[in-house]
Amino acid sequence: MSAWSVTEPTARSKWIAGILVTLYAVVTLIPLLWIISTGFKSGPDSISYPPKVFFQPSLEGYVNLFTTRTRIGQEAFEALPPPETWVDRIVRRQGMVIAGPSKFGERFLNSVIIGFGSTFLSVFLGTLAAYAFSRFRIPLKDDLLFFILSTRMMPPIAVAIPIFLMYRTLGLSDTYLGMILLYTAVNISLAVWLLKGFIDEIPREYEEAALIDGYTRFQAFRKVVLPQAATGIAATTIFCLIFAWNEYAFAVLLTSGKAQTAPPFIPTIIGVGGQDWPAVAAAATLFLLPVMIFTILLRRHLLRGITFGAVRK
Amino acid sequence: MTDSPIARVAEATPPGVARRLRGLSDTAIAWIFVAPTIFLLLAINIFPLIWTIRLSFTNFAANRPGREVEWVGLRNYERILTDEGTWANMQTTAHFLFWTLFFQVVLGFTLAWLINRKFRGNDLATTLIVLPMMLSPAVVGNFWTFLYQPQIGLFNYAVELLTGRPASSFSMLGPGGLAKWSIVIVDTWMWTPFVMLICLAGLRSIPDYIYEAAEIDRASKWRQFWTITVPMVLPFLMLAVLFRGIENFKMFDMVVLLTGGGPGNETLLASIDLKREAFEKWRTGYSSAYAIILFVTVFGLASIYVKALNRVKER
């Protein structure tokens, strides 16, 4: 554009804005970088004063995260054969021996199963409901939609009491199925609202043309609407996945062993005298990293999804 | 092809049924599509809510299923509303709500306004700023207890570097009144990006020609800001406040791992208190009444707020 525009900010104001925003971004990222770097510190380095920015990297945190260790008597310890693997060596350096694997792997896998299971279910059901709300005449449509939204206002603890009792009666406490259904119920309101917005934007004419060509409603839905709504479905999937992945309140109240996800487990990682910070940081890094990578790779869908919900209502 | 299971089912289906399947009326499809969602919400949201209401009139205790359950009428509600502890928790919640919303609105709007200058690399900056809100509040809350350690924590060290106040002379999570602010800081760090994104959507929805017209009328930049930018972003900002307000009223995970409600009861938000009553003291009836009171409060406040929001939108 060669013409001078009154709405285009001046070069100087762009510079100032850029510097201020970059400054905020740097400050806001420090805690995240600190989590990642603490994961690679040795125990003493992690609690030194002043806090160490430069340090000798160590895999102690990761080793401690995946193993349980015990102390044995001085003589027995000295009588041991030399360590065989690098894992052994790191544990021995702390004056301990490996007792077995830790539960972190299992908890992480639980997070994956429950996260993906509930996300699939909420996006699947949400897409169907959103399509119906967008295209068909449904009695009391607005009331139903508001009802769906209002279920999100309930404090989790408020419904946790009867759900706890109900699950205990039905044998759903501490099971994958119970947690998947619960997270689906929480996520589905968001899924319906977001997807309805996306489907509303697809012109009806496409489907009508398909119907005239002899498609049934189902075929038109599958072959015309679904491909068009792909962006919206992707954005919704990410939101549901992030929620289920991060959820803590229900997980800590309704699961204790078999189906416990990672968020209630990570804060319970303890070492000698309190929390084992390098191990906690290692767990946090492994747990947060997928979401960070997701956010960076799929930023366009995500940002659109967030603002989309807002503009619509 | 013909001997695939699907084809066999198709052949075996009587023509009448097939026609009916194919020709399902739109109404039937609508109900088939909506029913699972409604059913799930009824089973896992509404049924439990009704159960909570029922329990709230009893003295039931979930850890003693054998005990005889008595109807106590409104006594649970009376006890909660006349208890001084409840009001103290409500004040703590209000403090948390007010200051987190205040900081998030100020910072979020400013950031959005700056990012809207469209400097080079604003996309990248936006993505990086958004990261904290995507992360697990529980895991992050837990890690912040490490950053807040008086002697070795990064936060105290940064304060010492910037202000010269010795790092070990104060404790963000210990007694001394700072704990209230420690949860405000972490929540603001996590959720400012959310307010920022919604404001950004608002700013980008303002068409250029309005500013061009104002420029022709020789309105100053200052005047343009207050008479165009602010009023047009306001509905978006209010919406962001609504979402954050509801979420923070329910706040549990981040704070319970950061302070656990302590020291003493300094950061005992209503939902943390509720969890103690329900799952530590096992006063199920009493805490059901507590839950209903909280739900009615958030629902009532949100409804009033939405009315105000609609009035702003109409203007």
Boltz contact constraints between the chains, C-beta under 6 A:
constraints:
  - contact:
      token1: [A, 6]
      token2: [B, 212]
      max_distance: 6.0
  - contact:
      token1: [A, 6]
      token2: [B, 215]
      max_distance: 6.0
  - contact:
      token1: [A, 7]
      token2: [B, 208]
      max_distance: 6.0
  - contact:
      token1: [A, 7]
      token2: [B, 211]
      max_distance: 6.0
  - contact:
      token1: [A, 9]
      token2: [B, 117]
      max_distance: 6.0
  - contact:
      token1: [A, 13]
      token2: [B, 117]
      max_distance: 6.0
  - contact:
      token1: [A, 14]
      token2: [B, 117]
      max_distance: 6.0
  - contact:
      token1: [A, 14]
      token2: [B, 119]
      max_distance: 6.0
  - contact:
      token1: [A, 17]
      token2: [B, 114]
      max_distance: 6.0
  - contact:
      token1: [A, 17]
      token2: [B, 117]
      max_distance: 6.0
  - contact:
      token1: [A, 17]
      token2: [B, 119]
      max_distance: 6.0
  - contact:
      token1: [A, 18]
      token2: [B, 119]
      max_distance: 6.0
  - contact:
      token1: [A, 20]
      token2: [B, 114]
      max_distance: 6.0
  - contact:
      token1: [A, 21]
      token2: [B, 114]
      max_distance: 6.0
  - contact:
      token1: [A, 21]
      token2: [B, 115]
      max_distance: 6.0
  - contact:
      token1: [A, 21]
      token2: [B, 125]
      max_distance: 6.0
  - contact:
      token1: [A, 25]
      token2: [B, 125]
      max_distance: 6.0
  - contact:
      token1: [A, 25]
      token2: [B, 128]
      max_distance: 6.0
  - contact:
      token1: [A, 25]
      token2: [B, 129]
      max_distance: 6.0
  - contact:
      token1: [A, 28]
      token2: [B, 129]
      max_distance: 6.0
  - contact:
      token1: [A, 34]
      token2: [B, 154]
      max_distance: 6.0
  - contact:
      token1: [A, 35]
      token2: [B, 143]
      max_distance: 6.0
  - contact:
      token1: [A, 47]
      token2: [B, 152]
      max_distance: 6.0
  - contact:
      token1: [A, 49]
      token2: [B, 151]
      max_distance: 6.0
  - contact:
      token1: [A, 49]
      token2: [B, 152]
      max_distance: 6.0
  - contact:
      token1: [A, 50]
      token2: [B, 157]
      max_distance: 6.0
  - contact:
      token1: [A, 51]
      token2: [B, 154]
      max_distance: 6.0
  - contact:
      token1: [A, 51]
      token2: [B, 157]
      max_distance: 6.0
  - contact:
      token1: [A, 125]
      token2: [B, 36]
      max_distance: 6.0
  - contact:
      token1: [A, 125]
      token2: [B, 37]
      max_distance: 6.0
  - contact:
      token1: [A, 128]
      token2: [B, 33]
      max_distance: 6.0
  - contact:
      token1: [A, 129]
      token2: [B, 33]
      max_distance: 6.0
  - contact:
      token1: [A, 129]
      token2: [B, 34]
      max_distance: 6.0
  - contact:
      token1: [A, 129]
      token2: [B, 37]
      max_distance: 6.0
  - contact:
      token1: [A, 132]
      token2: [B, 30]
      max_distance: 6.0
  - contact:
      token1: [A, 132]
      token2: [B, 33]
      max_distance: 6.0
  - contact:
      token1: [A, 132]
      token2: [B, 34]
      max_distance: 6.0
  - contact:
      token1: [A, 136]
      token2: [B, 26]
      max_distance: 6.0
  - contact:
      token1: [A, 136]
      token2: [B, 30]
      max_distance: 6.0
  - contact:
      token1: [A, 138]
      token2: [B, 30]
      max_distance: 6.0
  - contact:
      token1: [A, 151]
      token2: [B, 41]
      max_distance: 6.0
  - contact:
      token1: [A, 151]
      token2: [B, 45]
      max_distance: 6.0
  - contact:
      token1: [A, 153]
      token2: [B, 246]
      max_distance: 6.0
  - contact:
      token1: [A, 153]
      token2: [B, 298]
      max_distance: 6.0
  - contact:
      token1: [A, 153]
      token2: [B, 299]
      max_distance: 6.0
  - contact:
      token1: [A, 154]
      token2: [B, 295]
      max_distance: 6.0
  - contact:
      token1: [A, 155]
      token2: [B, 250]
      max_distance: 6.0
  - contact:
      token1: [A, 155]
      token2: [B, 271]
      max_distance: 6.0
  - contact:
      token1: [A, 155]
      token2: [B, 294]
      max_distance: 6.0
  - contact:
      token1: [A, 157]
      token2: [B, 271]
      max_distance: 6.0
  - contact:
      token1: [A, 157]
      token2: [B, 274]
      max_distance: 6.0
  - contact:
      token1: [A, 157]
      token2: [B, 275]
      max_distance: 6.0
  - contact:
      token1: [A, 158]
      token2: [B, 291]
      max_distance: 6.0
  - contact:
      token1: [A, 158]
      token2: [B, 295]
      max_distance: 6.0
  - contact:
      token1: [A, 159]
      token2: [B, 48]
      max_distance: 6.0
  - contact:
      token1: [A, 161]
      token2: [B, 278]
      max_distance: 6.0
  - contact:
      token1: [A, 161]
      token2: [B, 288]
      max_distance: 6.0
  - contact:
      token1: [A, 162]
      token2: [B, 48]
      max_distance: 6.0
  - contact:
      token1: [A, 162]
      token2: [B, 51]
      max_distance: 6.0
  - contact:
      token1: [A, 162]
      token2: [B, 52]
      max_distance: 6.0
  - contact:
      token1: [A, 163]
      token2: [B, 48]
      max_distance: 6.0
  - contact:
      token1: [A, 185]
      token2: [B, 40]
      max_distance: 6.0
  - contact:
      token1: [A, 185]
      token2: [B, 44]
      max_distance: 6.0
  - contact:
      token1: [A, 185]
      token2: [B, 45]
      max_distance: 6.0
  - contact:
      token1: [A, 188]
      token2: [B, 37]
      max_distance: 6.0
  - contact:
      token1: [A, 216]
      token2: [B, 22]
      max_distance: 6.0
  - contact:
      token1: [A, 217]
      token2: [B, 29]
      max_distance: 6.0
  - contact:
      token1: [A, 242]
      token2: [B, 134]
      max_distance: 6.0
  - contact:
      token1: [A, 246]
      token2: [B, 136]
      max_distance: 6.0
  - contact:
      token1: [A, 248]
      token2: [B, 138]
      max_distance: 6.0
  - contact:
      token1: [A, 248]
      token2: [B, 253]
      max_distance: 6.0
  - contact:
      token1: [A, 249]
      token2: [B, 252]
      max_distance: 6.0
  - contact:
      token1: [A, 249]
      token2: [B, 253]
      max_distance: 6.0
  - contact:
      token1: [A, 263]
      token2: [B, 136]
      max_distance: 6.0
  - contact:
      token1: [A, 263]
      token2: [B, 138]
      max_distance: 6.0
  - contact:
      token1: [A, 263]
      token2: [B, 139]
      max_distance: 6.0
  - contact:
      token1: [A, 266]
      token2: [B, 139]
      max_distance: 6.0
  - contact:
      token1: [A, 267]
      token2: [B, 142]
      max_distance: 6.0
  - contact:
      token1: [A, 267]
      token2: [B, 257]
      max_distance: 6.0
  - contact:
      token1: [A, 277]
      token2: [B, 146]
      max_distance: 6.0
  - contact:
      token1: [A, 284]
      token2: [B, 139]
      max_distance: 6.0
  - contact:
      token1: [A, 284]
      token2: [B, 143]
      max_distance: 6.0
  - contact:
      token1: [A, 287]
      token2: [B, 139]
      max_distance: 6.0
  - contact:
      token1: [A, 288]
      token2: [B, 135]
      max_distance: 6.0
  - contact:
      token1: [A, 291]
      token2: [B, 134]
      max_distance: 6.0
  - contact:
      token1: [A, 292]
      token2: [B, 131]
      max_distance: 6.0
  - contact:
      token1: [A, 295]
      token2: [B, 134]
      max_distance: 6.0
  - contact:
      token1: [A, 296]
      token2: [B, 127]
      max_distance: 6.0
  - contact:
      token1: [A, 299]
      token2: [B, 127]
      max_distance: 6.0
  - contact:
      token1: [A, 306]
      token2: [B, 197]
      max_distance: 6.0
  - contact:
      token1: [A, 307]
      token2: [B, 197]
      max_distance: 6.0
  - contact:
      token1: [A, 307]
      token2: [B, 201]
      max_distance: 6.0
  - contact:
      token1: [A, 310]
      token2: [B, 198]
      max_distance: 6.0
  - contact:
      token1: [A, 310]
      token2: [B, 201]
      max_distance: 6.0
  - contact:
      token1: [A, 310]
      token2: [B, 239]
      max_distance: 6.0
  - contact:
      token1: [A, 311]
      token2: [B, 201]
      max_distance: 6.0
